[in-house]
Amino acid sequence: MEQQKALKTLRPQSVLIPLFLAVGLIAWLVYQDENITAESFSYITSISFAALLGALLMLGLKDFSNMLRFRFMSHGAIDLKGAFYVVLLWEFAVAVAPPLLGVTPVLVFILFRQTASFGKALSYAFLAASLDNLFFLTATPIALFVAGDGIIPEIPLFPSQPDTKVSYLFWLSYLMIVGYTAFMLFSIVIMPKFINKVLVSLTRFKWVSKYKEQILTQGHELLLASKILRGQKMGYWLKLLVFTYVVWGLKYAVFNFVAAGFQSLSFTEHIEVWGKQLTMWVTLLVSPAPGNAGTAEFVFPAFYGELLGQFSFAASMVWRFITYYPYLLVGVVVLPLWMKKSQQ
C-alpha cells in the first residue's frame, strides 16, 4: 500500500497539479492586489547577476551537503551517486506533495530502492525527518532570540478577516511539529520494539495475513537498524545535527542572496531575512497545497512586504523559480532514469 502511494507521488504527471495551482494563485494575486503591476514584473530582471549566482551556489551546496548527510547516516551504504538520487527525488516529492500530509513514506520507498532493506530505509527516513523537525524546533527559539519577534508577522493573511493572523498558523504548525517529532523519536529510536509489535499484530487481520512473512521480516530489519542507530556514539548524532543545520542554513541563505540582489541589506536585516525564512516555512507546513504551490507566494508578502517594498513580488518570483520549479523539472528527467536503474 505504501509502495503504491509512493509510486503515485513519484511520477512525472505529479507536476501538473502544483503547476496549475501555482499559476492560478499567482494570477489571482495579480488580479486582486492593486500593488502588483506591470512594473512589479519588470523588477524581476533588476536582480544583480552576482546575487543570482550566489543564490544558485547556496542551493547547490545545500543539496551536496544533504547528499553527504545521507552518506554519513548510512555509514557509506548509500554512496554519493545513490545519495544524489535520494536527495533530488526527495525534493521532487516535496515539490509535488502537500506538506500537511508529509512525504516520509515516499522517502522510505526511495531509500528502500537504494539499500534493499526495508528496516534500514524506514529508520533512515524517520531519522532524516526527525532531524529536520528537530532543526525547526531548536532553530526557531534561537532565531526569535537573535532576530526578535518581528520574524513572525502579527498581521492577518486576509485583511477583511482580522482573526486570520499569520502568528496563529505559525504556532499551530510548531505544536504539530513538536508532537510529530516526539512520536517519531519515541517509536523508532526509543521504543522500536513497540513498532515491531504493532507490525506483528497487523498480521492477525485477514486482509494483511498473506503478507505476514514480509511484515515479520521488515519488523526484524527495523529492530536491527534501530539497534544500530541506538548503538551509535555521541559523535555520530552531533555530526548528523551539524549536517542538518548546514543543510537548512544553506537552504534559507538562498533567499538572503535573492533579497540582497534587489536592495542593499545590513547585517541585522540579513539576520531578519534568514529568520523569516525559517518561521515562514514552519507556517507553511500546515499548507494543503502540493509543494506549497501558490501558497508560498500568497504568504510571502506578509513576511517580506514591509522589508522589500516594491521589490517584494519580484523577489518572491525569483526565489520560487530558483528553489521550487527546477526540482519539478529535475524530477521529470531523473525519475524515469532512477526507476529503470533501481528495477535492474
C-alpha positions in Angstrom: 0.0 0.0 0.0 2.8 2.4 1.0 4.7 1.5 -2.2 1.6 2.3 -4.3 1.3 5.7 -2.6 4.9 6.4 -3.2 4.7 5.4 -6.9 1.6 7.6 -7.2 3.6 10.6 -5.9 6.8 9.7 -7.8 5.5 10.1 -11.4 6.2 12.8 -14.0 2.4 13.6 -14.1 2.6 14.8 -10.5 4.0 18.1 -11.6 0.7 19.1 -13.3 -1.3 19.9 -10.2 1.2 22.1 -8.4 1.9 23.9 -11.7 -1.8 24.7 -12.3 -2.2 25.7 -8.6 0.8 28.0 -8.7 -0.2 29.7 -12.0 -3.8 30.0 -10.8 -3.0 31.5 -7.4 -0.4 33.9 -8.8 -2.9 35.1 -11.4 -5.4 35.6 -8.6 -2.8 37.6 -6.6 -2.1 39.8 -9.6 -5.8 40.3 -10.2 -6.8 41.2 -6.6 -3.6 43.1 -5.4 -3.5 46.6 -6.9 0.1 46.9 -5.8 1.2 44.2 -8.3 1.5 46.0 -11.7 3.5 45.6 -14.9 6.3 47.4 -13.2 6.3 44.8 -10.4 7.1 42.2 -13.1 9.8 44.3 -14.7 11.7 44.4 -11.4 12.4 40.7 -11.8 15.2 41.5 -14.3 16.7 44.0 -11.9 18.3 41.4 -9.6 22.1 41.5 -9.8 23.9 38.7 -11.6 26.3 38.2 -8.7 23.4 37.7 -6.3 21.7 35.2 -8.6 25.0 33.2 -8.8 25.3 33.3 -5.1 21.7 32.0 -4.6 22.4 29.2 -7.1 25.6 28.3 -5.3 23.8 28.1 -1.9 21.2 25.8 -3.5 23.9 23.5 -4.9 25.8 23.4 -1.6 22.6 22.6 0.2 21.9 19.6 -2.0 25.5 18.4 -1.8 25.5 18.7 2.0 22.3 16.7 2.1 24.0 14.0 0.0 26.8 13.9 2.4 24.3 13.7 5.3 22.7 10.5 3.9 26.0 9.0 3.1 27.2 9.6 6.6 23.9 8.5 8.1 24.1 5.1 6.3 27.8 4.6 7.1 28.6 4.7 3.4 26.0 2.1 2.4 24.4 4.9 0.3 27.2 6.2 -1.9 27.3 9.7 -3.4 25.6 8.6 -6.6 22.8 6.9 -4.6 22.6 10.0 -2.3 22.2 12.1 -5.4 19.1 10.2 -6.4 17.8 10.2 -2.9 18.1 14.0 -2.4 16.8 15.0 -5.8 13.8 12.6 -5.7 13.0 13.6 -2.2 13.0 17.3 -3.3 10.7 16.3 -6.2 8.4 14.5 -3.8 8.3 17.6 -1.5 7.6 19.7 -4.5 4.5 17.7 -5.6 3.1 16.6 -2.3 1.2 18.7 0.3 3.4 19.5 3.4 0.4 18.7 5.6 0.5 15.0 4.5 4.3 14.7 4.5 6.5 12.6 2.2 8.2 10.3 4.7 6.6 7.2 3.1 8.0 8.3 -0.3 11.4 8.7 1.3 11.2 5.2 2.7 10.4 3.9 -0.7 13.3 5.8 -2.3 15.8 4.6 0.4 14.5 1.0 0.2 15.3 1.0 -3.5 18.9 2.2 -2.6 19.5 0.0 0.4 17.4 -3.1 -0.4 16.4 -3.2 3.3 13.0 -2.0 4.4 14.1 -1.8 8.0 17.1 0.4 7.3 15.1 2.5 4.8 12.4 3.1 7.4 15.0 4.0 10.1 16.9 6.4 7.9 13.8 8.1 6.6 12.3 8.6 10.0 15.7 9.7 11.3 16.1 12.3 8.5 12.6 13.6 9.0 13.1 13.7 12.8 16.4 15.6 12.4 14.7 18.1 10.0 11.9 18.7 12.5 14.4 18.9 15.4 16.0 21.7 13.4 12.8 23.6 13.2 12.1 23.1 17.0 15.6 24.2 18.1 16.4 26.9 15.5 13.1 28.7 15.9 13.8 29.8 19.6 17.3 30.8 18.6 16.0 32.9 15.7 13.4 34.5 17.9 16.1 35.3 20.5 18.5 36.8 17.9 16.2 38.4 15.4 13.2 39.2 17.7 9.5 38.6 17.5 9.3 40.6 14.3 10.2 37.5 12.2 6.6 36.2 13.0 4.2 38.7 11.4 1.3 39.9 13.6 -0.9 40.6 10.6 -3.9 38.8 9.1 -3.5 36.8 6.0 -6.8 38.2 4.8 -7.2 42.0 5.6 -11.0 41.5 5.7 -10.6 38.8 8.4 -8.5 40.2 11.3 -8.5 36.8 13.2 -6.6 35.1 10.4 -3.2 36.1 11.9 0.0 34.5 10.5 1.2 34.0 14.1 -1.7 31.7 14.8 -0.8 29.4 11.9 2.9 29.5 12.9 2.3 28.3 16.5 -0.2 25.7 15.3 2.3 24.3 12.9 5.1 24.5 15.6 3.0 22.5 18.1 2.2 19.9 15.4 6.0 19.5 14.7 6.6 19.0 18.5 4.0 16.2 18.6 5.2 14.6 15.4 8.8 14.6 16.3 8.2 13.3 19.8 6.2 10.4 18.3 8.8 9.5 15.7 11.7 9.6 18.0 9.8 7.7 20.7 8.7 4.9 18.3 11.7 4.5 16.1 14.7 5.4 18.3 13.5 4.9 21.8 10.9 2.1 21.5 11.3 0.2 18.2 10.0 -3.0 19.9 6.6 -1.4 20.2 6.5 -0.7 16.5 7.5 -4.3 15.8 4.7 -5.5 18.0 2.3 -3.3 16.0 3.5 -4.8 12.8 3.1 -8.3 14.1 -0.4 -7.5 15.4 -1.4 -6.4 11.9 -0.8 -9.9 10.6 -3.9 -11.0 12.5 -6.1 -9.2 10.1 -7.2 -11.3 7.2 -6.5 -8.7 4.6 -2.8 -8.5 5.5 -2.2 -12.1 6.6 -0.9 -13.0 3.2 2.0 -10.5 3.7 2.8 -12.0 7.1 6.2 -13.3 6.2 7.2 -9.9 4.6 5.9 -7.9 7.6 7.8 -10.1 10.1 11.0 -9.7 8.1 10.5 -6.0 7.8 9.9 -5.7 11.6 13.0 -7.7 12.3 15.0 -5.4 10.0 13.6 -2.4 11.7 14.8 -3.7 15.1 18.3 -4.4 13.7 18.5 -1.0 12.1 17.2 0.7 15.2 19.7 -1.2 17.3 22.5 0.1 15.0 21.2 3.7 15.4 20.9 3.5 19.2 24.3 2.0 19.4 26.0 5.0 17.8 28.3 7.2 19.7 27.5 10.8 20.6 29.8 12.0 17.8 27.5 10.3 15.2 24.5 12.2 16.4 26.4 15.5 16.8 27.7 15.2 13.2 24.2 14.5 11.9 22.9 17.6 13.7 25.6 19.7 12.2 24.9 18.3 8.8 21.2 19.1 9.3 21.8 22.7 10.4 24.2 23.2 7.5 21.6 21.9 5.0 18.8 24.1 6.3 21.1 27.1 6.9 22.2 27.0 3.2 18.6 26.5 2.1 17.4 29.7 3.8 20.6 31.6 2.8 19.4 31.3 -0.8 16.8 34.0 -0.2 19.4 36.2 1.5 21.2 36.4 -1.8 18.0 36.9 -3.7 16.9 39.8 -1.4 20.3 41.4 -1.5 20.2 41.3 -5.3 17.3 43.8 -5.3 18.4 46.1 -2.5 21.3 46.6 -0.1 20.8 44.9 3.3 22.5 45.5 6.6 23.8 42.6 8.7 20.8 43.0 11.0 18.5 42.8 8.0 20.2 39.7 6.8 19.6 38.0 10.1 15.9 39.1 9.9 15.6 37.8 6.3 17.0 34.4 7.3 14.9 34.2 10.4 11.7 35.0 8.5 12.6 32.2 6.0 12.6 29.8 9.0 9.3 31.0 10.5 7.6 31.2 7.1 8.4 27.5 6.3 7.2 26.4 9.7 4.0 28.2 9.0 3.7 26.6 5.5 4.0 23.1 7.0 0.2 23.2 7.5 -0.4 24.0 3.8 -2.6 21.6 1.9 -1.2 22.7 -1.5 1.3 20.4 -3.2 4.8 21.8 -2.6 3.2 25.0 -1.2 2.4 25.8 -4.9 0.8 29.3 -4.8 0.5 29.4 -1.0 4.2 30.3 -0.6 3.7 33.2 -3.0 0.5 34.2 -1.1 2.1 34.2 2.3 5.3 35.8 1.2 4.1 39.5 1.3 3.1 39.0 5.0 6.7 38.2 5.8 8.7 40.4 3.4 6.3 43.0 2.1 7.4 45.7 4.5 11.1 44.9 4.2 11.4 44.6 0.4 8.6 47.1 -0.5 8.3 47.4 -4.3 10.6 44.5 -4.9 8.6 42.1 -2.8 6.7 40.5 -5.7 9.8 40.2 -8.0 11.8 38.7 -5.2 9.2 36.1 -4.4 9.1 35.1 -8.1 12.8 34.8 -8.5 13.1 32.9 -5.2 10.4 30.3 -6.2 11.8 29.9 -9.7 15.2 29.1 -8.2 14.2 26.9 -5.3 11.0 25.2 -6.4 10.4 24.8 -10.2 13.8 23.4 -11.0 13.1 20.4 -8.8 9.9 19.7 -10.8 11.9 19.7 -14.0 14.8 17.6 -12.5 12.3 15.1 -11.1 10.7 14.6 -14.5 14.1 14.0 -16.1 15.8 12.0 -13.3 12.8 9.9 -12.1 12.4 7.6 -15.2 16.2 7.0 -15.2 16.2 6.1 -11.5 13.1 3.9 -11.8 14.7 2.0 -14.6 18.0 1.7 -12.8 16.6 0.6 -9.5 14.5 -2.1 -11.1 17.6 -3.8 -12.6 
